[in-house]
Amino acid sequence: MKIAILSDIHANIWALQAVLADIKRQGADLIVNAGDILSSPLAPAATADLLMSLGLPTIAGNHERQLLSCAAKAGHPTDQFAFENTTQAQRDWIKGLPGTLAVAEDVYMCHGTPASDLIYFLEEVDQHGCRMARQTQIEAYAAGLSQTLIICGHSHKPRSCAVSGGRLVVNPGSVGLQAYDDDQPWFHVIENGSPHARYAMCEKDMHGWRVDHHCIGYDHHKAAAEAAKNGRDDWARWLLTGRAAS
């Protein structure tokens, strides 16, 4: 089985199209989407239309939940923009997405951890910043999962980590956003160092799961210009550079 893993698209239609084209060239038995799909100052409606037409196995991330909550109360600017620039049918599609998914007998997908869409699976954050999580912490998050391929997203950091029982946890990185800062639970930054779209290809053979992390060029200048047009110079900088600071 050859699985292409997408996550954290954040309505970057240009990056998504480039990644899908690369997957088509390589071939995959299945494409899956690990959430955080539409929230951004970019192209939420166009991204939703494309993904809805593909019918990929897809889960909701924290931003899907936050986007939907904008119906009751104004939310974070990226969620609010996506809420205001999507149709009711698109929001109904988001509402119907599960939080976790057993994609196949041997594949499990969550956005953050199995228990929370807000916690990084493979990173930990404290007052000193963000770094790869301790093995004991990763093992604790993976406890109770029998699948040998565990997919996560949320942190935008491409990583693979072996855990007990011959299992592998894979974060494909972000299709749509290669840097950001956050103040929860402490202030930290995520930087991948270039604007390239990220995704992962996983293939199972007699030795277990093989993972290839892919870094794909696309018209990131167009994405950055759209962010700037919509009043988000921070996003424009992140999209142009893959770094959180100028």
N, C-alpha and C positions, 0 to 999 in steps of 0.2 A: 504494500500500500504506500502510495506517495501522496502526502498531504501538504498543501500550501497553506500557511497560516498567516492571516492578516490580523492586525489589531490597531486600535487607536488611530483610525482614519481621520477623525476630526474634520470631516467634510472637505478634505483636500482632494477634490475631484481630479486634479491634474496628477497628483502623486498616485492616486488609486488607479487611474487609467494606465499609467506607466507600469505599475506593478502587475496589473492584470495582463497586459501585453507580454511582459516578461514571463509570467506563469504560462501563458499560452504557448510561447516559444519552447519552454522546457517540458511542458506536459505535466499534469497532475491528475490523480484519480479523484481528488476531492479538494475543495477550497473551503476553509472555515474562517469565521470572523469573530474575534474575541472581545468586541465591544468598544465603547467610546467612539461612536460612529459619526454623529452630526454636530456636536457642540463646537463652535468656532465662529470666527468672523469671515468665513469663506463661502462655501456653496452647499448649504445643507439640503436644499430641495433637490438639486441635481444629483447629489450623492445618494440621497434616499431613493430616487427614481432608479438609478443604476443598480443599486444593491437589491431593491425589491424585485427588479426584473430577473436577477440572477438566482434568487432563492437559495442562497448559501446557508448552511447551518451557522446560525448567528446567535450570540448571547448579548444581553444588555450589560453595559458597564455603569459605573457611577454616574456618568454624564447623561445616560438615558433616563435614569431615575430623576436626576436634577432637572433635565429638560422638561419632563412631564409635570414636575412640581410647579413650573412657571405658570400653569393654568390657574393656580390658586394664589400665587404670590410671586412678584418679580424676583428673578433669581440672579445668579452670577452672569456677568455680561455675555460670556460665550454661550451659556445655556439659553439666556433670554433671546439672543440673536437667532439661534437655531429654532427656538419655539416660534418666534415671530415670522420666520422665513421658511416654514414648512406648512404643509396642508394638514387638515384633520386626518385624512387617510394615511399620511406618512407618520403622524404621531400615533395613530392606532396601530400601525405596524410595529413601532417602537414599543408600545404598551404590551404587545403580545409576545415579546421576546423573553425567553427564560433567563434566569440569572446564572445558571450553570447548565452544562449539557454533557451527557455521555454520547459523544459523537459516533463512536463505534465501540465494539466490545472492548477494545484495548486503548481507547483514547477518551480523555476527560478534559473538559474546557471550563475554566472560570476566568473572571476578569482580574480580580485582585487575588484573593485566596478563596478556598471553597466556602468560607464562612463570612467573608466581607469583601465588598467591591471597592473598599477604600484603603486596604492594606496591601502593600507590596509583598509579593510572594518571595522574591529573590533579593530584595534590598531591605535594609533597615535604616531608619532615620532617627537621629537624636540631635541634641543641641550643637553637635559638631558637623552635621551635614548628613549626606546619604552615602552609603557604601554597600557592598555585597553583604547579605545577611549571613549570620553564623550558620553552620551546617545543622546544628541542633534546632534552630528556629525553623529552617526550611523543612527539616524532617517532621517537626510538629505540625506544620501546615499541611503536609502531605499524608499525615496519619489517616488511616482508614480508606485510602484510595487504592484500589487494586489495579487500576489501569497502568500500563507501563509507559505511556506517553501522557504527561500532564501539561496542558497548555494554559498559560496565563498571559496577562498583558499589564496595563495600567501604568507601569513605570517608564515606558518608552525606551527601556534599555534592553538591547538584544543580549540575551544570556541563555546558557544551557547549564543545568546543574544535575548531576547524578545524585539519586537518593537510594535508600535501601530497597532491596527486593528487585534490583535490576531496573528500576524506574528512572525516568528522565523528565525533568521539569524544563520546559522551553518557553521563553518569552521571545517573540519574534521581533520585538522593538515596535516602533510606530511607523505606519505608512505615512502619516500626514504631518507630524510635528517632531522635530529633532532636538528641541530644547524648550525648557520652560522653567519658571520658578514657582514655588508653592510655599505656603506658610503653615501647612498642616502635616504632621503634628508639631513640627518645628520648621523654621524657614530652611529650605534647601533648594538646590538647583539640579536640573538634569541637563546634560549636554552630551550629544553624540559627535560633535566636532565637524559635521558637514551637513549640507541640506538634503542629502540623498534620502529617498524613501527606503524604508526597511521592511522586510518580511522574511519568513523562514520557510524552508522546504524540508520536510521530514520524510524519510523513507525507511521502512522496516526490512531488514534482511536477517540472515541466520545469526548475526551477532547482536541483534537488537536494533535500536533506532539510530539512524544516521541523520545528523542535522547540518544543513547548509544555511548560514545566515547571509542574506542578500542585501546589497546596497545599490539602489537603482537611481540613476540620474533622471531628472524630469525638469519641466519648466518652472522651477521654484521662484523665479523672478515674477512670473504671472501670479502665483499664489501670494507672494509677498505684497504685490501691488494691490491685490484684492483686499488683503488685511488692512493695509494702510488706508485704502479708500473707505473702509468701514470703521475707521477711527482707532485701529489697534496697531500702533507703531511697535509695540513690544512683540506682537506676533510677527509683524513684518521682519523685524530683526532676527527673531528665532528661525523663521523660515529661510531667510537669506544665508544664515551663517551656521546653523546648528549649534550655536552657543548662546548661553543665557545672558551674557553681558556683552556690551558693544566693544 
